[in-house]
Amino acid sequence: MTPTPHANPIPNILTGLRLVAGVVMFLILAGAAPQGIPLLSEYLSPDDQFRFGRTAFIIFVVAASTDWVDGFLARRWHATTRWGAILDPIADKVLITGAILGVLAWGALPQIAIPCGLILFREFAVSALRETVAGKVKLPVTLLAKWKTVLQMIALGALQIALLWDGFGLPLEWQPHFQTFAYVLIWVAAIVTLWTGWQYFSKAQQKMSQL
Protein backbone atom coordinates (compact mmCIF):
# COMPACT_ATOMS: atom_id res chain seq x y z
CA MET A 1 0.00 0.00 0.00
CA THR A 2 1.32 3.44 -0.98
CA PRO A 3 -0.18 6.15 1.25
CA THR A 4 -1.75 9.06 -0.62
CA PRO A 5 -0.94 12.56 0.65
CA HIS A 6 -4.01 14.73 1.30
CA ALA A 7 -6.28 11.75 0.71
CA ASN A 8 -10.05 12.03 0.89
CA PRO A 9 -10.91 11.54 4.61
CA ILE A 10 -14.27 9.82 4.06
CA PRO A 11 -12.91 6.22 4.07
CA ASN A 12 -11.10 6.83 7.36
CA ILE A 13 -14.19 8.51 8.81
CA LEU A 14 -16.25 5.43 7.94
CA THR A 15 -13.63 3.22 9.58
CA GLY A 16 -13.69 5.37 12.71
CA LEU A 17 -17.48 5.23 12.80
CA ARG A 18 -17.31 1.43 12.56
CA LEU A 19 -15.03 1.36 15.58
CA VAL A 20 -17.41 3.54 17.60
CA ALA A 21 -20.43 1.56 16.37
CA GLY A 22 -18.85 -1.64 17.65
CA VAL A 23 -18.67 -0.24 21.17
CA VAL A 24 -22.19 1.25 21.03
CA MET A 25 -23.62 -1.99 19.62
CA PHE A 26 -22.03 -3.99 22.43
CA LEU A 27 -23.35 -1.64 25.14
CA ILE A 28 -26.89 -1.79 23.75
CA LEU A 29 -26.93 -5.54 23.15
CA ALA A 30 -25.29 -6.48 26.45
CA GLY A 31 -27.26 -3.86 28.36
CA ALA A 32 -30.56 -5.23 27.05
CA ALA A 33 -29.66 -8.77 28.06
CA PRO A 34 -31.39 -10.32 31.06
CA GLN A 35 -29.32 -9.25 34.07
CA GLY A 36 -27.10 -7.32 31.66
CA ILE A 37 -26.94 -4.19 33.80
CA PRO A 38 -27.88 -4.42 37.49
CA LEU A 39 -31.05 -2.47 38.37
CA LEU A 40 -31.66 -1.37 34.77
CA SER A 41 -32.45 -4.93 33.64
CA GLU A 42 -35.21 -5.14 36.24
CA TYR A 43 -37.07 -2.29 34.55
CA LEU A 44 -36.78 -3.67 31.01
CA SER A 45 -39.72 -5.70 29.78
CA PRO A 46 -39.17 -8.47 27.21
CA ASP A 47 -40.45 -6.07 24.55
CA ASP A 48 -37.90 -3.47 25.64
CA GLN A 49 -35.12 -6.05 25.54
CA PHE A 50 -36.05 -7.11 22.02
CA ARG A 51 -36.34 -3.48 20.94
CA PHE A 52 -32.82 -2.72 22.16
CA GLY A 53 -31.60 -5.98 20.63
CA ARG A 54 -33.04 -5.07 17.23
CA THR A 55 -31.39 -1.66 17.44
CA ALA A 56 -28.04 -3.29 18.22
CA PHE A 57 -28.52 -5.67 15.28
CA ILE A 58 -29.21 -2.79 12.88
CA ILE A 59 -26.10 -0.97 14.11
CA PHE A 60 -24.08 -4.15 13.61
CA VAL A 61 -25.32 -4.67 10.05
CA VAL A 62 -24.67 -1.04 9.06
CA ALA A 63 -21.24 -1.05 10.70
CA ALA A 64 -20.28 -4.37 9.10
CA SER A 65 -21.23 -3.04 5.66
CA THR A 66 -18.77 -0.16 6.04
CA ASP A 67 -15.94 -2.71 6.18
CA TRP A 68 -16.37 -3.16 2.43
CA VAL A 69 -17.43 0.40 1.64
CA ASP A 70 -14.44 2.17 3.21
CA GLY A 71 -11.96 -0.13 1.45
CA PHE A 72 -13.76 0.25 -1.88
CA LEU A 73 -13.80 4.04 -1.62
CA ALA A 74 -10.17 4.19 -0.51
CA ARG A 75 -9.10 2.21 -3.57
CA ARG A 76 -11.43 4.00 -5.97
CA TRP A 77 -10.39 7.46 -4.77
CA HIS A 78 -6.74 6.50 -4.28
CA ALA A 79 -7.22 7.56 -0.66
CA THR A 80 -5.22 4.86 1.13
CA THR A 81 -3.40 6.10 4.23
CA ARG A 82 -1.21 4.56 6.91
CA TRP A 83 -3.72 5.64 9.54
CA GLY A 84 -6.51 3.88 7.66
CA ALA A 85 -4.42 0.71 7.37
CA ILE A 86 -3.87 0.76 11.14
CA LEU A 87 -7.42 1.68 12.09
CA ASP A 88 -9.25 -0.76 9.80
CA PRO A 89 -8.24 -4.05 11.51
CA ILE A 90 -8.76 -2.46 14.92
CA ALA A 91 -12.30 -1.43 13.98
CA ASP A 92 -13.00 -4.94 12.66
CA LYS A 93 -11.77 -6.56 15.87
CA VAL A 94 -13.77 -4.16 18.07
CA LEU A 95 -16.93 -4.89 16.07
CA ILE A 96 -16.40 -8.66 16.13
CA THR A 97 -15.45 -8.73 19.82
CA GLY A 98 -18.38 -6.48 20.75
CA ALA A 99 -20.82 -8.72 18.88
CA ILE A 100 -19.44 -11.88 20.48
CA LEU A 101 -19.52 -10.48 24.02
CA GLY A 102 -22.96 -8.96 23.44
CA VAL A 103 -24.42 -12.27 22.26
CA LEU A 104 -22.75 -14.21 25.08
CA ALA A 105 -24.15 -11.73 27.62
CA TRP A 106 -27.64 -13.05 26.88
CA GLY A 107 -26.56 -16.53 27.96
CA ALA A 108 -29.24 -18.14 25.80
CA LEU A 109 -26.94 -19.89 23.31
CA PRO A 110 -24.40 -21.91 25.32
CA GLN A 111 -23.57 -23.96 22.20
CA ILE A 112 -21.60 -21.00 20.79
CA ALA A 113 -19.31 -20.43 23.76
CA ILE A 114 -16.47 -22.61 22.42
CA PRO A 115 -16.33 -21.28 18.82
CA CYS A 116 -16.72 -17.70 20.04
CA GLY A 117 -13.94 -18.22 22.57
CA LEU A 118 -11.67 -19.70 19.90
CA ILE A 119 -12.28 -16.70 17.65
CA LEU A 120 -11.40 -14.28 20.45
CA PHE A 121 -8.26 -16.23 21.40
CA ARG A 122 -7.05 -16.20 17.79
CA GLU A 123 -7.70 -12.48 17.33
CA PHE A 124 -5.80 -11.56 20.49
CA ALA A 125 -2.96 -13.96 19.63
CA VAL A 126 -2.49 -12.59 16.11
CA SER A 127 -2.65 -8.99 17.39
CA ALA A 128 0.06 -9.83 19.92
CA LEU A 129 2.10 -11.53 17.18
CA ARG A 130 1.91 -8.47 14.94
CA GLU A 131 2.97 -6.21 17.80
CA THR A 132 5.88 -8.49 18.72
CA VAL A 133 7.33 -8.73 15.20
CA ALA A 134 6.55 -5.14 14.20
CA GLY A 135 9.53 -3.60 12.44
CA LYS A 136 11.13 -7.02 11.89
CA VAL A 137 8.67 -9.01 9.81
CA LYS A 138 5.80 -7.86 7.62
CA LEU A 139 2.62 -9.91 7.85
CA PRO A 140 0.27 -8.63 5.14
CA VAL A 141 -3.39 -9.49 5.43
CA THR A 142 -4.18 -12.55 3.32
CA LEU A 143 -7.22 -12.93 1.09
CA LEU A 144 -8.49 -15.78 3.27
CA ALA A 145 -8.16 -13.57 6.35
CA LYS A 146 -10.33 -10.93 4.66
CA TRP A 147 -12.99 -13.52 3.87
CA LYS A 148 -12.64 -14.79 7.44
CA THR A 149 -13.78 -11.40 8.71
CA VAL A 150 -16.77 -11.44 6.35
CA LEU A 151 -17.70 -14.94 7.51
CA GLN A 152 -17.41 -13.89 11.17
CA MET A 153 -19.74 -10.95 10.59
CA ILE A 154 -22.33 -13.06 8.75
CA ALA A 155 -22.22 -15.73 11.46
CA LEU A 156 -22.57 -13.19 14.28
CA GLY A 157 -25.43 -11.47 12.47
CA ALA A 158 -27.17 -14.84 12.13
CA LEU A 159 -26.63 -15.53 15.84
CA GLN A 160 -28.23 -12.22 16.75
CA ILE A 161 -31.26 -13.07 14.62
CA ALA A 162 -31.49 -16.51 16.26
CA LEU A 163 -31.18 -14.92 19.68
CA LEU A 164 -33.80 -12.22 19.02
CA TRP A 165 -36.10 -14.43 16.94
CA ASP A 166 -39.28 -13.57 18.83
CA GLY A 167 -38.45 -9.87 18.65
CA PHE A 168 -38.31 -10.01 14.87
CA GLY A 169 -41.71 -11.68 14.72
CA LEU A 170 -40.43 -14.58 12.63
CA PRO A 171 -42.29 -17.92 12.33
CA LEU A 172 -41.52 -20.05 15.38
CA GLU A 173 -41.41 -23.28 13.38
CA TRP A 174 -38.35 -21.98 11.50
CA GLN A 175 -36.40 -21.06 14.63
CA PRO A 176 -34.77 -24.46 15.39
CA HIS A 177 -33.55 -24.81 11.80
CA PHE A 178 -32.17 -21.27 11.71
CA GLN A 179 -30.43 -21.75 15.05
CA THR A 180 -28.73 -24.86 13.68
CA PHE A 181 -27.70 -22.86 10.62
CA ALA A 182 -26.26 -20.11 12.85
CA TYR A 183 -24.37 -22.67 14.96
CA VAL A 184 -22.83 -24.24 11.86
CA LEU A 185 -21.83 -20.81 10.56
CA ILE A 186 -20.06 -19.77 13.77
CA TRP A 187 -18.20 -23.09 13.91
CA VAL A 188 -17.09 -22.71 10.28
CA ALA A 189 -16.01 -19.14 11.06
CA ALA A 190 -14.04 -20.38 14.07
CA ILE A 191 -12.26 -23.08 12.03
CA VAL A 192 -11.34 -20.64 9.26
CA THR A 193 -10.23 -18.12 11.89
CA LEU A 194 -7.92 -20.66 13.54
CA TRP A 195 -6.53 -21.72 10.17
CA THR A 196 -5.65 -18.14 9.20
CA GLY A 197 -4.08 -17.65 12.62
CA TRP A 198 -1.89 -20.70 12.10
CA GLN A 199 -0.88 -19.31 8.69
CA TYR A 200 0.26 -16.04 10.27
CA PHE A 201 2.29 -17.79 12.98
CA SER A 202 3.83 -20.17 10.44
CA LYS A 203 4.74 -17.27 8.15
CA ALA A 204 6.21 -15.28 11.02
CA GLN A 205 8.30 -18.24 12.17
CA GLN A 206 9.58 -18.79 8.65
CA LYS A 207 10.58 -15.17 8.16
CA MET A 208 12.13 -14.84 11.61
CA SER A 209 14.33 -17.88 10.95
CA GLN A 210 15.69 -16.10 7.87
CA LEU A 211 16.83 -13.04 9.79
N, C-alpha and C positions, 0 to 999 in steps of 0.2 A: 504494500500500500504506500503510495506517495501522497503525503499530506498536501492539501491545496490551500495556499495562503488566501486569507479573506474569503473563506468558503461560506456558502449560504448556511446560516445557523439553524434552519428549520429541521434538518435531520437530527442534529444534536438536541434540539429542544424536544423533539418527539421521544428521543431516547431518555432524556431526563424525566419527561412526563411518565414514561413507562416505569421508571424506577420509583417515582412517587406513588404511582397507581398501585404498584405491588404492595407497598406498605399500607396504603389506605384500604385496599381490598382485604388484606389480612386482618386489619383491625375490625372491619365491618363483619367479615365472615366469622372470625373467632369470637367477636363480641356478641354476635347473635346466637352463638351456640348455647345449648343448655348448660348452665353453670359456667358460661364463658367469662363473664365479668361478675364478681360477687355483688350482690344487691341489685344491680341493673337487670340481671337475668330473671330475677323474681318478678319484675314488672313487665317482662316481655311475654305476650301471648304467643301461641304457636303461629298465628297469622303474622305477628310482628317479626318473629324469627324468620319465617319464610320470605317476608318482604325484604328484610335486610340481606338475606341470603341471595335473593334474586338480584339485588343491587350489586352485591359483591361479584356475582357471576357476570353481569353486564360489564362491570369495570374490568374484570379479568379478560373477557373476550376482546374488548376494545384495546386494552393494553397489549395483549398478545398479538393483535393484528399489526401494531406499530413496529413489531420486530422485523417484519418484512418491509413495511412501508419506508422506515427510516433508511434501511440499507439500499432499497431501490432508488430513493430520491438522492442519496449520497452519491451513488454511482452515476445516475442520470445527469445530475448537476455537477459532477466532478467536485463534490463537496466533502471528500473524505478528509478527516482530521485525526491527529493522534489522540486528542481528547475523546473523540467519538469512538475510536477503536478501544480505548480503555473503558469508557462508560458502558458500551453496548453489552459486553458479557456480564458486567456487574448488574445492570438492569435486568437481564434475563434471569440471573441467579436469584435476585431479590423477588422477582415475580414468581418463579418456580417454588422457591422456599416458602414464600408467603402463602401460596395456594396449598402446598402440602400441609403446612402447620395449621392453616385455617380449616382444611377438611378434617385433619386428625383431631382438632379441638372439639368437633361434634361427637366423636367417639362412637359413631353409628356404623362405621365400616371397618371393623377390626381386621378384616382380611387384607387390607391394603397397608398395614403397618410395616411389614417386612419390605415390600418393594419401595415404598416411600422412604424408608430408612436407608436402603441401599443407594437410592438416588442422592439423598443428602450427603451420605458418606463420600460418595464418588465426587460430588461437586466440591466439597471442602478439601478433599485430598488433592484434586487437580489444581485448585486455586493455590494450595500450599506449595505444590510442585512448581507451578509457574513462578511464584514468589521466590522460591529457593534458587532456581536456576536462572533467574532474570539477569541479563547482562552476560551470561555464559552460553546459554543454549536458547535458540528460538524454537518455539513450539506453535507453529501456525495452526489456526483452527481448521480441522479437516471437514470435508463435505459431509461425512457421516455424522460428525459432531453437530453440524448445523441441523441436519435432519433429526438428530436426537432431540434437540431442543423443541422442534416442531412437534414431534411425537409426544414429548412430555406435556406440552401445552394442551394438545388434543386429549390426552388421557386424563389430565387434571380437570379439564372442562367437562368431560364425560362423567367423572366422579362427582363433580358438583351437581350436575343434573340428576344423577342417581340419588345423591344425598337429599336434594330438595325436590324430589319427584312430586310429592303432594302439592308443594307450593307452586309448581308449574301447571297443575291441573291436568296432568297427563294420565292416560288410561292405566289403571292399576294392574291390569292383566299383563301389561308390557314391562312392568317394573323389574321382575326377576330376571328376564332375558337381558334387559339393558344393563342391570347391575353386573351380570356375568360378562357382558361385553366390556364394560368399564374396567372390571378386574383384569381381564385378559390384556387390555390395552396398557394398564399401568405396569403389569409384569413384563410385557414386551418392551416398554419404555425403560424399565429398570435393567433388563438384560442388555439392551443396546447401549445404555448409559455406562454400564460396567465395562462393556467391550471397548468403547471409545476411551474410557479411563485407562484400561490396560494398554491401549495403543500409545497414549501419551507417555506413560511411564516407560514403556519399552523403547520408544523413540528417544526419550531423555537419557535413558541408560546407555543407549547406543552412541549418542552424540557425546556424552560425558566421557565415555571410554576412549574417544578419539582425541580428546584434548591433551 
